[in-house]
Structure formats: C-alpha cells, structure tokens
Amino acid sequence: MGTHVIKMPDIGEGIAEVELAQWHVKVGDQVVEDQVLADVMTDKAMVDIPSPVHGKVISLGGEPGEVMAVGSILISIEVEGAGNLKESAQAAAPAAKEPAAINKPVAAAPVAQAPKAEKTVASPAAACRAAPQAPVAREADERPLASPAVRKHALDLGIQLRLVQGSGPAGRILHEDLDAYLAQDSQPLKGYSAPGAGYAERHDEEQIQVIGMRRKIAQRMQESKHRAAHFSYVEEVDVTALEELRIHLNEKHGATRGKLTLLPFLVRAMVVALRDFPQINARYDDEAQVITRHGAVHVGVATQSDVGLMVPVVRHAEARSLWGNAEEIARLAQAARSGKAARDELSGSTITLTSLGALGGIVSTPVLNLPEVAIVGVNRIVERPMVIKGQIVIRKMMNLSSSFDHRVVDGMDAAQFIQAIRGLLEQPATLFVE
C-alpha cells in the first residue's frame, strides 16, 4: 500500500490561495476516481476537486473556511501500489524553507468552529418520516454526496438530503433515492400526534459557520456598502403593451425560437438607453481614481443558486438579438444554479440586472455589484386601476428599483436613464427602431 497526496491545484488567473469551502469526504471513507472530494472557493467561483485515484482517505489537509495556498497538501489517500508520497515530499521541500507555512490560514483571526450538532432530526414528524429507512450515518452539518441536479430536485421537493439513504457509489444520492424517500414519506405517520405540536416550546439553537460562497457574498456586500455612496431611484412602468407583445411573440415563435421572459426586453431597453448615458455603463476603480466607460454592454444577471447569489454575465448584449439574449440568460442561469458556470462567465460585467420575479415586491434597494456604478432592479408586475385620459382602466404596472454610485452618477443622470428605460418599455416598438 502507498499514499497518494493531492495538493491544492493551480486554478489559474494568478490565484495564489483559495478558501476550502466544504469537504465531501471524511477520514476513513473509501473514494473512487472522479468522486468529488472538496469544494474550494476563489473570488469568482466555486470549484470541485475530484479524486484522481481509488483508495481510502487517511488525512485531510484543512478545515472548511481555511484559506490554503496553491500547492499545499489538500488530502492524503491510501492506494494500492507505491502512491506519489515521495514525489510530493520532494516537490514540497523547497517550499518548506519559506518563512511562512503554506497551509497556514491567512485570516487575521481564527474562525470559531461551530459545535457539531447531535445526530437528531428537526421535528417529530421528520423523525417519523426518516424511521422506515435504514439509518443514515450523517452529522447534521455533513453534506451528503449528490449531483447538482439531484440537489436541485431535492430542493424543489422540500427534502433534506441528509435524511436520504444514498444507493449510488460511495453512498451518492440518486434521483431514485428521492423517489423512494417520497414513497415512504407519503405513508401515514405513526406515533406522532399533530394537535398542539405547533405551540410547544422550542429551545434548540443552530450555529452556522459563514464560509465559502456565503462568506464571499457577505464580504462583497459589506465592501460595496462601505465603499460606494449608494442611492436608489424608483419609478413605475406601464408594461401592458410590452406584455401583449411578449405573449404575441411567444405564441408565434415560441415553438421554434424559444419562450421570451421579461428579462431580454429589459436587457434590450438597457442597451438602447445606455447609448445616451455612457457614464452609467461604467466601472470605477476608486483606488486609482479612474472611471472606465465601456462601449460593450456586459450585463450581469443576478441569479439565485443553492450556494448563494451569483451574477453570470451576458457578454456583448448590444450585439445579440432579443432571442439571442434570452437564450444566453437561460443558459447562464442554468450553469450558475448547477454549479457549472466557468470563472470567466462570472466576472467582467459593466452593469447588473436583478429581479426576484414573482417575489419582487413593490420596491427594493439593490446593492451595487462593485466596481460597477449602477444596478437595475425589477419588481413584480401587478394589475392596478389607472387613470388614462380621464378614464379608469386596468393596466399592468411594474416598478423599477435601481441603485447608483453617487460618487460617479449624478441624481439627474440616474433619473433620466431610468425614464429612458421606462419610455422604451411603455412603447416597445421603439426598442427595435434604429
């Protein structure tokens, strides 16, 4: 038997260190080739680290939340044969002469470890549902093995993956395991009395360590609010005519070109409006005191994923047709939600569009995606009575809640920019008049 050492890989783009976000294995686990061992987090994306070998995990090189240098030892696996331990030791020898240990966390203060929760289920109902299955040997904070598609399916079904017994390699949870869990879940609950349970006292607590994507989001949001001089501007838009056009185009071309949501129309309106407001399609380097105005419109589309908010970028939206932008938005959203978005698809935006869809509320104050100077927020569409030419009519209304960096964008410019978008959306034919 030998030892195969896996080092933190060089992810590229000059990145010297990454954050260890999550382990998918523990000491003693048997792993197979291509099995995901860990997730690591760069400034731009989450990256899976797969195993190149079959074997048994004998040591882990760090804890979740630890910042590790590229080239430091990530994990050691016992394998058949000689392994690569000697080569790894020789390669690591010059690095050992450096004054600082390569695997030492660079955080200024140590991150407090959250106490491991006892192996319990959240409620009597959950306990009854899990009981028919064979026991699942997972801690409450342990992430089970499952593909992004299975995780998304479980999220849609409201299933906690840690309660599901996996039947795939190394205990990986498959779609069939979710079906089996649901089949058991539909059986009558035994030994559980529902009346009065909702009024029982609760004294449980849960501590969640802020690491990985959630830590990156927290850092970026804090930095944005600290560095930029935010101000928001809200305007209502009558989208009745736009919705009629969208429905007509979907009925006529949806089967061949794909369905259109509201987002590609908004992207088109932003592209057209930015021609007259180049100061808003800009990025501000506040350290160098340089504003860069961009001719290309690279629109970041805020997208919610299982690991948090991500902003994939529709590049050169100005050169794409309505359906071209729709297709690219859908492709990038799927890539972000499944964890497959490439690093260059998550950076380089010049302005951001954010929408909560049906949950959009009536107003919001979106946070700037630095170093950009503007973000356009979309609220939900509602039918309201409006007075038009002295008559009360029902119209489809939607608010645009947008934020700007007051260091770069004046209030009048922001208002005129949003009013230009409003005019384009209320008269949708003007979106396509050159």
Beta strands, then each sheet from edge to edge (+ up, - down):
strand 1: 2-7
strand 2: 17-23
strand 3: 30-31
strand 4: 36-41
strand 5: 46-50
strand 6: 55-60
strand 7: 67-69
strand 8: 73-79
strand 9: 230-238
strand 10: 282-285
strand 11: 290-293
strand 12: 299-301
strand 13: 303-305
strand 14: 308-310
strand 15: 313-314
strand 16: 351-355
strand 17: 374-388
strand 18: 391-405
sheet 1: 1+ 8- 6+ 3-
sheet 2: 5+ 4- 2+ 7-
sheet 3: 9+ 18- 17+ 16+ 12+ 15-
sheet 4: 10+ 11-
sheet 5: 13+ 14-
end
